Amino acid sequence: METATKPNSNESFQSRDGAGSRVPILVLLFVHVVAGVVSGFLSEDEPAVSSAIFLGIISCQTCLLGMWTGLGRTHWVVRLSGLAVGSTYLAVELGLGVDALDVEFLVLAILPCVLVALVTWLVRLFRGTLQRVEVDQTNLKEGLQFTIRHLMLLTFVVACLTTVGKLLTPNWDDIGFMTMVVVVGLCYASVALTSIWAILGTGRPFVRSMFVVVIAIFAGLFVEYVFAQGNEMPFWLSTICLQAVLLISSLAVIRRVGYRFVASSSQFNDAACNSECSSGGTNDHSRP
């Protein structure tokens, strides 16, 4: 007498409603395109509020493009082609929005995208992946836990940023606008990478999202401290904080669909098996 094996809950979840899961993502893409075009038309010369909003939207879109390039499930040729076309489009849109198709603004649009794509691709090489899963959220522990190594690394990064700021501030005339663009691009990328861990991780995202906002505030204050030249409003602080909020909101839609950034696919299979074992169910540990 043959016994029927119970199908894996994660596989059945990924196989059902595949087309319906794309609808929120397509709506999110449409909203981003419309928001970028409209804010570009309404943008004024900095440090106006409209230009800060426009730059925050563009920086969010460039980082999302880099995330898709590094973590997407399509063929790598398609993702690289999308990176080239998308970054060029965003660079031109940024230049037209600020009425300056300069090299600096092209770098400001392309650099965060390339950095995020490169880092996420390296993480992907170490079996990090973005996949659609179904996990009982009540069994998840809060992931906002730091070890001594994490605190030492954070202290080292803050010390380095403070030292760089003290060295650059007296020599602003010798630095130039390009250096500021590179530093701002690095801040954009750091906020984006932190938001992946916060929103798409397996822990609860609310407390983690507050951590992303704190990182954005510190990054914005750093740029204002080093590069601000008496602007009436904290332009870069507002831009980076807006980018963080938009990234959190956009990735929350991706999380709502069911995608998580995990170390390996077997992690969630093991979690489902352990849950079934604790309830007295049977499990089939064979993998296709």
N, C-alpha and C positions, 0 to 999 in steps of 0.2 A: 504494500500500500504506500503510495507516494504522499508525501506531505508537502503542502504548498509553502513556499518561502514567502515571507512578508516583504514587500517591496520597500526599498530604502525611502524614508520620508523626505530626505533632502532631494533625491532624484525626482520623485513625483512632484515636489514643489517646483523644481526648475522646469519641468516639462509642461506644467499646466499654465494656461493664460500667458503664454510667451508674448503674443502680439499685444495683449492688453497692458503688459508691463512697459511697453515702449511708448505708450500714449503720454504719460506724465513727463517722460524725458523729452519727447518731441515738443510738448507744450512749453517746457522749460527752455528749450533751444529757441523756439519762436519768441518767447518773452525777452530773452537776452538780445536777440537780433534787433527787435523793435526798440528796446530800451537803449541800445547802443546808438542806433541811428537818430532817435529822437533827442537824446541827450547831446549828441554831437551837433545837431542843428541849434540847440538852445545854449550851447556852451559859449561863454565869454572869456575874455583874457583873464588869466590868473592875476590875483588870488580871489576871483569871484567864486561864489558858492556853486554856481552852475558848472564851472570848469572842474571843481573838486569832485562833484558828483559824476561828471563825465569820465574823469580819469579813474575814479574808483570802479566804475562799471567796466571800463576797458581792462583794467588790471585784473579784475575778477575773471573776465572772459579769457584773457591770455593764460591764466593759471589753470582754468578748467580745460582749456585746449591741451595744455601740457599734461594734465592728469589723464585725459583720454588717450594721448599718445603713448604714455608709459604703461597704463594699466588696461587699455582697451583689449577686447577679445577678438577683434578683426585681424586680418593679415597685416604684418608689419609694413608691407609696402603701402597699403591703404592708409595706415596711421601716419607714416612719414609724409606721404603726399598730402594728407589732411593737415599735418603740422605746417608744411611749407605754404599751402594755400591759405590756411586760416591765419597764420601769423602775418603773412603779407597783407591780407585784408584788414586785420586789426591795426597794423602799423599805418596803413594808408588812412583808415578811418580816424585814428588818433591824430595824424598829421593834419587832416582836413578839419577836424574838430577844433584844433588849436591854431589853425591857419598858419602852420609852419611844418612843411615836409622836410624837416632837418634830419640829419643822421642821428642826433641825440634822441629824438622822439621815436625813431625807428628802433633804436636799441632799447628804449624804455618799453616798447611793446613786445619785442622779440626775446629779450634776455630772460624775463621771468618764465616765459613759456618754455624756452629751451632748458633752463635750469630744472624746472619741475619735471619735465619729460625725462631728463637725464637721471635725476635722482630716483624717480619712480621706476624707471627701467632697470636701474641697478638693484633696487629692492626686489623687483620681479625676478631677477636672476637668482636671488637667494630665496626663491619659492614663495615670495609674497604675491598674492593674487587678489583680484576683485571678482567675487562671484556672488550669485544670487542664492541665498540659503534661507533656511527656516530653523530658527533656534528659539527655544523657550526663554524669553527675556527675564523671567523670574529666577532662572538658575544662574544668571550672569552676575558676577561680582563687579563692583565698580572698578574701572581700570585706572583711575587717577591715583596711582600709587607710585612713589618715587623711592629709589634706593640711594645709598650714599654716592654711588657712581654718578647717578643722574644729577644730584645736587652739585657735585664737584664739577661736572661738565657745564651745568648752567652757570655756576660761578665763574668758570674760566671764560665762557662766551661773553658774559656781561663785562668782565674785566678787560677783555680784548676790545670790545666795542667802546668802552669808556676811554681806553688808552688811545684808540684811533681818533675818537672825537677830540681829545685834548691836543693831539698832534695836528689835526687838520684845521681846527678853528682859527689859530693865528695866521695860517697860510692860505686863507681862502682865495686870495687873488691869484695864487700860483696853482690852484687846483683845477678850476674850470668847471663848466657845466657838465661835461661828460662824466667826471668822477661822481658827481651828485647823482646822475642818472644810474650809474652802475650800483651805487649804494642803495638807492631806492628800489632798483630791480631785485637786489638781494633781499631786501626787507619784504617785498611782495612775495618772493618765492618762499621765504621762511614762514610767513603767515599761511600760505597755501598748503605747504607740507604739514604744518601743525594741524590744519583743519581736516586733513585726511585722517590722521590719527584720532582726532576728536569726534568726528561725525560718523565716519565709516568704520570705526573700530567696533569690537564686539562688546564693549562696555556701554554704559548709559551715557548718552551724548550731552546732557544738559550741563553738568559740572565741567566737562571737558571743553564745551563751547565757551564757557566763561574764561577758561585758561587761554583760548585762542584770542579772545578780546583783549586780555591782559598783554599778551605778546604783541598784538597790534598797537596797543597804546604805547608800550615801551619802544617799539620800532619807530612809531611816528614821532615820539618825543626825541628820540635819538637824531632823526633826520632834521627836526626843527632846531635842535640844539646845535648841530654841526653846520647846517646849510642855510637856515632861515636868515633873511636879510631885512628884518624890520617889517614883515608883512603884517597887515592889519588883522588877519585871521590865521589860525594854525592850519595852513593849506595842506601840508603833507600829512599831518596828524589826522585831519578829517578824511583825507583820501584813503589812507591805509586802514583806518577804522571802518570806513564804509566798505572797503574791499573785504574785510573780515566778516562783516555782517552778511554781505551778499554771498560769500563763499559758504558760510554756515547754512544760509537759507537754501542755496542751490544743492548742496550735498545732502541736506535733510530730505529733499525730494528723492534723490538717488537712494538714500537709506530707506525711505518709505516704500519704495518699490521692492526692496528686499536685498539690496546689494550690501555686502560687507567686505572690508579689507582684512584678509586672514592670511595666516602663515602658510597653510596648505589645506587642500580640500578634505583631507582625512580628519582634520581637527573637528569639523562639525559632524562628520559621520560618527566619530567616536562619541561626541556629546549626545547625539540621538540614540546611539546604542546604549550608552550608560543610563539614559533616561528610561528606555524601554526595559532594561534589566532591573532597574530599581522598582518598576511597576509590575514585574513578574512576566513581562513579555519575552518573546523569543527574538533572536537577532540572527541575521545572516551576514557574516563578516566578509564574505567573498566580494571582491571588487571586479567590475567588468574589465 
